[in-house]
Amino acid sequence: MFKAIRVAILLFILFFVATSTWLTQARSTDWNNSLWVKIYPINADGSEASARYIDALRVDDFADIEKFIATEVHRYGKTVPRPLRIELGEPIAEQPPQLATDSMPGVILWSLKMRWWASSTAGAQDSIDPDVRVFVRYHEPENTISLENSVGLQKGMIGIVNAYASRRQRGINNVIIAHEFLHTLGATDKYEGPNGQPSFPDGLADPERKPLYPQKLAEIMGGRIALSEIDAVIPKNLSYAVIGPLTASEINLSD
């Protein structure tokens, strides 16, 4: 009897968590109210340059992300005045769990660890949990990190972004943050291959352009401006990016 009660309690907890997660995800893409996104900076390499950059960060450094989302949401006919509201959190000293890609069980375990880490690490400074948490790991510009080694989780609505601690790189950083934020809403990647080439047609901003290449803009989930079939570049800021039809459908901006 006691075992049956424990199983029933566990099933109830799992049902509650699953229902809560579903409701949160559904609300995040109804586009009736502002989404609250909080950005937490992390000194990823422990350098003084990254520390100075983080100390100088202001919420206005991320204003282009709000502007981009508002422009695209309104372009698809939604009327919420301010779809995205970004706040800047206090720096986080602890590094997130290292991403495991060796196996599906490893990825699942990492996801669970990541959600626990995000809640326990950032929760101390949040009297009310934001809709989406984005942890931005800053590195010195000379560091050879790959900005594409960033990730956005729809379950838990968490983003981990690798970024450069440089004002000159702020526009590119914001492109990556916007990309990972849209992952948390259910948008999928639209690029392929080791070089991140945008896929045709959904990864291109204008798949009907003639001639097709070079493209002038990037589809945000394609991640890059396609210059040819084998060459593409990350846009220098979000004014060179759009949300394409398939991405819009995935995040409930269009039917």
N, C-alpha and C positions, 0 to 999 in steps of 0.2 A: 504493500500500500504506500509506504513512504517513498519507494522508488518511483511509483506511478505519479505521485504528487510532484516529485522533483522534475520528472520528465515533462509534466504538464506546465509547470512554472517556466521551464526552459523554453518550451514551445511558445508560450505566451510572450516571453521576452523577445524571442526571435521574430514573432509575428508583429510585435509592437515596433521593433527596430525597422523591419522591412516596410511596414506601413508608413512610419515616420519618414523614412528615406524616400519612398515613392511620392508622398505628399510634398516633401521639400523640393524634389526634382520637378514635379508638376508645376508647383508655384513659381519656380525659378524661370520657367519659360512661358508663363501666361501673359507676360508683358503688360500687366495691369498696374504694377507698382515698381518702384526703384529696387534694383538689386544692390545690396550692400556688400562691397568687396573690400577686404582689408589686406593691405600689403605689409609683410613683415620682412625687413632687411636682415640679412645674415652675412657676416664677414666670412666668406668661404675659405679664403687662403690665409687668414690671420695677418694680412699685411697692413702696414700703416696707411698705405694709399687707399685701400678699401675702407679702413676705419674712418679716414678723413672724409671720404666720399659719402659714406653712410651718415656721418654726423651732419653733413650739409644737405641731406635730402629733405625735400619739402613735398607736401601732397601735390603741389602744382606741377612737380616733375612728371606726374602721371596724368595730367589733364588731357593730353592727346588721346588717351585710351577712352576716357569718358566721351570725348567729342566724337571719336570714331564710332563707338557703339551707338550713340544717339543719332548720328547721321545715317547709319545703315538701318537701324530700327525704324526710323521715320521714313526712310526710302521704301521700306516694305509695307508702309501704311499703318504702322502702330502709332498710337497717339500719346503714350506715356511721356510726360515732359522731360524727365530725367531718368532714362532707363538704368543707368549705372551711377552709383555713388561710391567713390573710392575714398578710403581713409588710410592713413599711414600709421602703422603700429610701431611700438618700441622695438629696437633691435633684439634679435634672438641670438643667444650665445651658443646654443646647442645645435649641432648639425643634424639634419634629418637622416633617417635610416637609408643606407645605401641601396640603390635600386638593384634588384635581382632579376636577371633576364635569362638565367640558365634553364628554367623550366616553368611550366604553368603553375605547379604548386608553389614554387619559389616566388613567383609574381603575386599570387594570391596572398601568401604570407606577408610579403613586403607591403601590399596594400593595407592589410589589417594593421601592421605595425605603423604604417604611415598615418593612418587615421587616428590611432591611439596617440602617437607622438604629437600630431598637430593639435589635438584637443588638450593634451596635458601641458604642452609647452607654451602654446599661445593663450590658452584659456585663462591663465593667471592674470592677464591684462585686459580680458574681455568680460565686462559685467553682463553683456548680451552677446551671444555668438553671432558673428556676421554670417551672411548667406554663403560667401565664398572666402576661403583663406588662400592667399598666394604668398609663398615664401620665396623671396628673391635672394639668391646666393651670389654675392658680388665678388669678382676676381679682378686683380690688376690687369690692365689692358694688354700687357705683354704676355700674359698667361695664354697658353695655347688650348684653352678649353673649347669644346664644341657647344655653341649655344643651342643646338638642336637636342642636346642631351637634357632636355627639360621635359616635364610631364604634367598632365592635368588629369585628375581623377573625378569622374562623375559621381561615383559612390564616395560620399564624404565631402565632395565639392572642394577639393584641395588642389592647388597648383604648386609645383616646384620649378623654379626658373633659374637657369644659369645666366648671369649677366656680367657686363664689364663695368668696373668702377671708373667711368669716364663720361664727362659731359658730352663729348663728341659722339659717344655711343648711345646716348639716351634714347634717340629715336628708334634704333634697332632693338634696344632693350624693351621698349614699349610694344614693338611688333611681336616679340616673343611672348611677353606677358599677355597681350590680347589673344594670341593664338592659344595659349594654355588655358586662359579663362574660358574660352569658347569650348574647349574640351570638357570642362566641368559641367557645361550645359548639355553635353551630348553630341557636339560636333566631332566629326572624324577627320583624320588626316587625309589629304588629297595630294600626296606626293609619293614617289616610289624610287627605288634604287638607292645605292649608297651615297649618291651625290644629291639626293633630295629633289630630284627633278619633278616639277608639278605634273600631275597626270592629266591626260586629255580625256574628256573635256572639262570635268568638274574642278580640276585644279588650276584652271586658267581663268583670269578675270574676264576675258572676252574671247570665248572659244569660236566665235563667228567672225573674228577679225580677218581681213584679207589684205595683204598676206598675214598668215597666222602669227608669224614671228617677225620682229620682236614684239612681245606684249609690252604695254605701257604701265600696267598695274599688276599687282599680285592678288590672287584670291587668298584670303587670310589663312585658310586651312591648307592651301597649296604651299604657302610659306615663302614663296620666292616669285620674282618676276622672271618669266621664261623668256630668254633671249633667243633661244633656238631649241631644237629638239633635244640637245644634249648640254645646254648651258643655261644657268639661271642664277640670279643674285637675290639676296635678302633685301627687301626695300629699306631705304634709309630711314623712313618714318611711316606712320600710318596714313599719311595723305596719299601714299602710293598703294593703298590696299582697299579691297572691297570684300563684302560677304557675298559669295555666289549663291545661285538658286538652291543647290543641293544642301549647302550648309544652312541656308535660311530655313529650309524644310526641316532639317534635323533639330534645329533649336526653336521650331514652332513660330518662325516669323512669317512663313507662307504655308499654303496648303500643299 
